[in-house]
Amino acid sequence: MSRPAVPPWLAHALRTQRGPVPWSAVIRGVLAAGPLLLAGVLAGRTPVGVLAAIGAMLAGLNDRPGSRRAAVRRLGLPALAGALGLLVGTCAGQGLAAVPLTLALTGLGLLAGGVSAIGPVASAAGTQLLVGAALGAGMPAAESGWQRALAFLAGAGWLLVLRLALPTPGSLAGDFRFDGERAAVAAVYDAVAALLEAVGGEQATARRAALTAALDHAQDALAGPRLRRYASSAAERRLHARYAAALPLAEAATALFWAGEPVSARAAAGPRRLAAAVRDNTATGPLPAPHRSAPALRALDDALLRAAEAFDRGKPTDLHTRRRTAGTLVRIALGAGGREYGLRVALCFGAGAAVAQALHHTRWYGHHQHWYWLPATAVFLVKPDLGPLVSRVLCRAAGTVLGALVFAGFAAVLPRPDGLIALVAVSGALIPVATRHFAAQTAVVTVLVLSLLMAGGEPQASVSRIGETLLACVIVLVVGHLPMPGQRGGGVRARVAAAGDAAQAYLVHVVSRSQDRATRWTLRREAYRALAEARAAVVLAAAELPPLARHAEGADEIVATLERLVDTTTACAVHLDDSGRLAARHLDRLAELLAEFEEGRERTALRLPGLPLAG
């Protein structure tokens, strides 16, 4: 007898990410929140130390593997938003009554939700803005809003300083400032080699997706602030040139993947040597050339020659920059996805604040004076970045219960404040490991926050925090299933429409036979990146409960068609470079895919715009 399949929403809740332990992030976690709390206690300013430690903790949730320059934006922008939220929340909490305060927080949730639709960094910034506002409004204290904001910003800034200053393990042999960038660019060449090895096999499609992910990661790693306005050091110039040299290699490998004919092992040897040269910051040495028996193989050979030259004396370029204007970002925030998510965030945050304030004046709250926990919990629960709705609700509830029980046990035996400071330091070290599963992350954060609050003078509050978390889970579940103005599935529709626009722009550029290869590679990058974002949104929507998942039915087929269309466009570009014209099989395949897109668009419930070239 076959076992019944696990529902997607439950399978997601049970899934755990794997990978090596990020020891450098663990060390930063030990040196962040705990020492900041200790400094506040020793200085007689414990509340300030608590806020600084909270700032470091929230920054630690965004402290992911990558380059130092990318960490400036990934940690810094959310920290600035959190400090602003603390300032606004403190001023609103001190100057407004309960009903106007709830309305103000609801409006702030609408703004933060729309901004969160722009991307991961914007989502983290929106989250910290609302968490900071809840803390500021729900934690009455003697400090002014400016003092609180500065303390929070100092805590996050301390973790950012640690991220920029401390070398990662194994990077001391070279210029450790660029170890993250070197690893990201080397991963691109490894991904090209892996795709070439898999051409014609069952793993080829997965390897092509892995190449896109590696290019996205390298693009982000190089897109942070430079040491100066222009790449000023030899190391920076080499990294920019080596990333740019990988783009034509990726294009040729994708064209070979589209053709589906296996290539010799010799073809992958060159990219492997280039990856080793980037990783070790050494010269390439002789590169084995592939056979030049087909247009894509000739393109691969030419790209290897250009890469060898770029490794020696390549000029820096700006090909790594995502070309999204302020107007584009505003359109994303105000589009269907931003509006739908903004409304849900506003309702969850506003309802959480209203219920928390109502309970604050009842006996249920007892001696607990602060009501921030419920709306702050709702902010994390409403984030689709953390998984499908039911999955993250289950993980949040389980993690909070476990964390509260663990803390209650420690609080009964640990000395104060020394034991609580040690518990904060240990929890900070565990956060980088616990981010592999939302329930584990929630448990560790719960222990850390309860430790901070008790160190700041609050009584032991494990039971009430469990109750508030469960209330937040109910609120988010209800709001998550409410009908909204307009069509459901706005987030998925926006991502798929953006992927269609990017694929269209890339196809138009290629079939126009433009000789501007730099623009072509930039458009190709944007098309594959938009497709990866659309694919992630579709997978997430498919793992929701059936009442929500049905609103995105058919989107996976459309994304798959667009992926094949962009692959075919890449093969067309390589063939045009080689022969100056398109073969009949290219034209037939393009027509077939455009027609397939139109058929899928008519069947799906997303009501996507068509591609003009489909006619």
Summary of the structure (lengths in Angstrom):
residues: 615
radius of gyration: 25.8
end to end distance: 49.9
largest distance: 81.1
contacts: 2261
relative contact order: 0.11
helix: 75%
strand: 0%
